[in-house]
Amino acid sequence: MKNLSLAAFAATMLISASASAHISVASGPGFANVSQKITFGITHGCNGADTLKIKVSIPAGVTGVRALYSDFGKPSVEKDASNNVTAVTWQKADADLQAEDIGFYELTIRARLPNAPFSRLQFNVEQTCRTAAGVVEVTHWDQPPGATTGEPAPLVTVVPARQPGWNKYVLPANIAAADVPMYFGDALIAWRGAAAYSSNANTVAQITATPGVTMLGGDLAANDEIWVRY
């Protein structure tokens, strides 16, 4: 029985991680070395004021950035000397600014993530709000996980590319036990040796009832060979 579903548990972790953030990655995990859409969810504005402008800084290694038009209108970009996009900004027309904070917004880029599976990319965001009276407030979402001050930056979890059926991965670095569901969140099953893990109660029952199979626990180590079925 090589069947492990980490999907439900991972989804719970991802929702929990972003539930308290006002700006999060609404598109979920991204695939390593693949061009894809990355969508940022703007949950609300600033102390009752509507969001006027969003600037997303592009981390190193993210290439081929193309910005999508949105409710904020057409985007603008900043580039470095090598013509790589380093930031994307969306700004509303003054006439579109709401008198109060009533909107949820989604802003999207298309980009190629680096070939760095089992990592997380931090996208720093600058949010500018303005009240109907013209008072401007700027919030910087630029703090890494675990920071005790400031506001948390949106993170893209980079997962390995896969194909339907069985996939074999050799881990490039250690993965904490708490992060295993984050990276194998949509798998049907994943194994290391004779150990398996699932958040699905039915799968857990099968794992525990199978002779010679144990539940996967503890950290994963660099160079561990993981078999994953999608």
C-alpha positions as CSV (number, residue, x, y, z in Angstrom):
1,M,0.0,0.0,0.0
2,K,2.0,3.0,-1.2
3,N,-0.7,5.6,-0.7
4,L,-0.3,8.7,1.4
5,S,-2.5,11.8,1.4
6,L,-0.9,14.9,2.9
7,A,-3.4,17.2,1.1
8,A,-6.0,18.0,3.7
9,F,-3.5,18.6,6.5
10,A,-1.3,20.8,4.3
11,A,-4.3,22.8,3.2
12,T,-5.2,23.4,6.8
13,M,-1.7,24.5,7.6
14,L,-1.6,26.9,4.6
15,I,-5.0,28.4,5.6
16,S,-3.9,28.8,9.2
17,A,-0.6,30.4,8.1
18,S,-2.4,33.0,6.0
19,A,-5.6,33.5,7.9
20,S,-4.1,36.3,10.1
21,A,-2.3,38.0,7.2
22,H,-3.9,40.9,5.5
23,I,-1.9,40.2,2.3
24,S,-1.3,36.6,1.4
25,V,-0.6,34.3,-1.6
26,A,-4.1,33.3,-2.7
27,S,-2.9,31.0,-5.5
28,G,-1.3,28.5,-3.1
29,P,2.1,26.7,-3.6
30,G,4.0,27.1,-6.8
31,F,6.0,24.7,-8.9
32,A,9.8,24.9,-9.2
33,N,11.2,26.0,-12.5
34,V,7.7,26.5,-14.1
35,S,6.0,29.7,-15.4
36,Q,2.7,30.2,-13.5
37,K,0.3,32.7,-12.1
38,I,0.9,34.0,-8.6
39,T,-2.0,35.8,-7.1
40,F,-1.9,38.0,-4.0
41,G,-5.0,38.5,-1.9
42,I,-5.6,41.9,-0.4
43,T,-7.9,41.1,2.5
44,H,-8.5,44.6,3.6
45,G,-7.1,48.2,3.7
46,C,-5.7,50.2,6.5
47,N,-7.8,51.1,9.6
48,G,-10.9,51.5,7.6
49,A,-9.4,53.2,4.6
50,D,-9.5,51.6,1.1
51,T,-6.3,50.4,-0.6
52,L,-5.0,52.8,-3.2
53,K,-1.8,51.2,-4.3
54,I,0.0,47.9,-4.0
55,K,3.7,47.4,-4.8
56,V,5.1,43.8,-4.9
57,S,8.8,43.4,-4.8
58,I,10.1,40.4,-6.8
59,P,12.6,38.2,-5.0
60,A,15.9,37.1,-6.7
61,G,15.5,34.1,-8.9
62,V,12.0,34.8,-10.0
63,T,12.1,35.6,-13.7
64,G,9.9,36.3,-16.7
65,V,7.6,38.4,-14.7
66,R,4.4,39.7,-16.5
67,A,1.8,41.6,-14.6
68,L,-1.9,41.2,-15.2
69,Y,-4.4,44.0,-15.4
70,S,-6.7,44.2,-12.4
71,D,-9.5,46.3,-10.7
72,F,-6.6,48.7,-9.9
73,G,-6.1,49.3,-13.6
74,K,-2.9,48.7,-15.6
75,P,0.3,47.8,-13.7
76,S,3.7,49.4,-13.9
77,V,7.1,47.7,-13.4
78,E,10.6,48.5,-12.2
79,K,13.6,46.8,-13.7
80,D,17.2,46.3,-12.9
81,A,20.2,46.9,-15.2
82,S,19.7,43.4,-16.7
83,N,16.1,44.2,-17.6
84,N,14.7,41.9,-15.0
85,V,11.5,43.0,-13.3
86,T,12.2,43.9,-9.6
87,A,8.8,45.3,-8.6
88,V,5.3,45.5,-9.9
89,T,2.9,48.3,-8.8
90,W,-0.8,48.6,-9.2
91,Q,-2.5,52.0,-8.4
92,K,-6.2,52.9,-8.6
93,A,-7.5,56.0,-10.3
94,D,-8.6,58.5,-7.7
95,A,-12.2,58.1,-8.9
96,D,-12.1,54.4,-8.1
97,L,-11.0,54.8,-4.5
98,Q,-13.8,53.7,-2.1
99,A,-15.0,55.9,0.7
100,E,-14.4,53.1,3.1
101,D,-12.7,49.7,3.3
102,I,-15.2,47.4,1.7
103,G,-13.3,45.5,-1.0
104,F,-11.3,42.3,-1.3
105,Y,-8.8,42.5,-4.1
106,E,-6.7,40.0,-6.1
107,L,-3.5,41.0,-8.0
108,T,-1.7,38.6,-10.2
109,I,1.6,38.2,-11.9
110,R,2.9,35.4,-14.2
111,A,6.4,34.4,-13.5
112,R,8.9,31.5,-13.5
113,L,9.9,30.4,-10.0
114,P,13.5,29.3,-9.5
115,N,14.5,25.6,-9.6
116,A,14.5,25.5,-5.8
117,P,11.9,22.9,-4.6
118,F,11.2,22.6,-0.9
119,S,11.9,26.3,-0.2
120,R,9.8,29.4,0.4
121,L,10.0,32.7,-1.4
122,Q,9.3,36.0,0.3
123,F,7.5,38.6,-1.7
124,N,7.7,42.0,0.2
125,V,4.6,44.2,-0.3
126,E,4.0,47.9,0.2
127,Q,0.3,48.7,0.8
128,T,-0.8,52.3,0.5
129,C,-4.3,53.4,1.7
130,R,-6.0,56.7,1.6
131,T,-9.1,57.9,3.4
132,A,-11.9,59.9,1.8
133,A,-10.4,62.9,3.7
134,G,-7.1,62.4,1.9
135,V,-5.1,60.8,4.8
136,V,-2.5,58.4,3.5
137,E,-1.3,55.3,5.4
138,V,1.5,53.0,4.2
139,T,2.0,49.4,5.6
140,H,5.0,47.3,4.8
141,W,4.4,43.6,4.7
142,D,8.1,42.5,4.8
143,Q,8.8,40.4,7.8
144,P,10.0,36.8,7.6
145,P,8.3,33.9,9.4
146,G,8.8,34.0,13.2
147,A,9.3,37.8,13.3
148,T,7.8,39.4,16.4
149,T,7.5,42.9,15.1
150,G,6.2,44.4,11.8
151,E,3.9,42.7,9.4
152,P,4.4,39.2,7.8
153,A,5.4,39.1,4.1
154,P,3.4,36.9,1.7
155,L,5.3,33.6,1.1
156,V,5.2,31.3,-1.9
157,T,5.9,27.7,-1.0
158,V,7.9,26.1,-3.9
159,V,7.0,22.5,-4.5
160,P,8.7,20.1,-7.0
161,A,7.3,19.6,-10.4
162,R,5.4,16.3,-10.7
163,Q,3.5,14.0,-13.0
164,P,0.4,11.8,-12.3
165,G,1.4,8.6,-10.6
166,W,4.6,7.9,-8.7
167,N,7.4,10.6,-8.3
168,K,10.7,10.1,-6.6
169,Y,12.4,13.1,-4.9
170,V,15.8,13.3,-3.1
171,L,15.5,16.1,-0.6
172,P,18.1,18.9,-1.1
173,A,17.9,19.9,2.6
174,N,16.4,19.0,5.9
175,I,12.6,19.5,6.3
176,A,11.1,20.0,9.7
177,A,8.3,17.6,10.5
178,A,5.8,20.5,10.8
179,D,6.7,21.5,7.2
180,V,6.2,18.1,5.5
181,P,2.5,18.7,4.8
182,M,3.3,22.1,3.3
183,Y,5.5,20.5,0.6
184,F,3.5,17.4,-0.1
185,G,0.1,18.9,0.6
186,D,-1.7,17.7,-2.5
187,A,-0.1,14.2,-2.7
188,L,-2.2,11.1,-2.6
189,I,0.5,9.3,-0.6
190,A,4.2,9.8,0.3
191,W,6.7,7.4,1.7
192,R,10.1,7.3,3.3
193,G,11.2,3.7,3.5
194,A,8.4,1.8,5.3
195,A,7.0,5.0,7.0
196,A,3.9,6.8,5.7
197,Y,1.9,9.8,6.8
198,S,-1.6,11.1,6.1
199,S,-4.1,13.5,7.6
200,N,-6.9,11.5,6.1
201,A,-8.5,9.4,8.8
202,N,-9.2,6.5,6.4
203,T,-5.7,6.5,5.1
204,V,-4.3,6.6,8.6
205,A,-6.4,3.6,9.5
206,Q,-4.9,1.7,6.5
207,I,-1.4,2.7,7.5
208,T,-1.7,1.6,11.1
209,A,-3.4,-1.6,10.1
210,T,-0.7,-2.6,7.6
211,P,2.0,-4.9,9.0
212,G,5.5,-3.5,8.8
213,V,4.3,0.1,8.0
214,T,4.7,2.9,10.5
215,M,3.4,6.5,10.5
216,L,6.0,9.0,9.2
217,G,7.1,11.2,12.0
218,G,10.0,13.5,12.9
219,D,12.1,15.6,10.6
220,L,13.2,14.6,7.1
221,A,16.9,14.8,6.3
222,A,18.8,16.0,3.3
223,N,19.3,13.2,0.8
224,D,16.3,11.3,2.1
225,E,14.5,9.5,-0.8
226,I,10.8,10.2,-0.8
227,W,8.3,8.4,-3.0
228,V,5.1,10.5,-3.6
229,R,2.0,9.6,-5.6
230,Y,-0.2,12.3,-7.1
